[in-house]
Amino acid sequence: MAKTTPIEFLRQVRAETAKVAWPTRKETVMTAVMVVIMTSLLAVFFLGVDSFFDALVKFLLSLAD
C-alpha cells in the first residue's frame, strides 16, 4: 500500500467532498422539524406507557398489602 502525503490526502478529501450531494437549507429545516415532531410523539407515547405500567404496579402492590 502506497503512502499518501498529507497534501495529497487533503486533495483527495476535497475531491470527494465535491462529490457529496449536500441538502438544501429547506431540506435541512424540514428534516429537523420532522425529528422534533417524531421525538415529541415518541416522548408522549412512552410517557403514557410508563404511566400505565406505574399505575398497574401500584395497583398490584396494593393488593399484596
Order of alpha helices (4+ residues) and beta strands (2+ residues): alpha-alpha
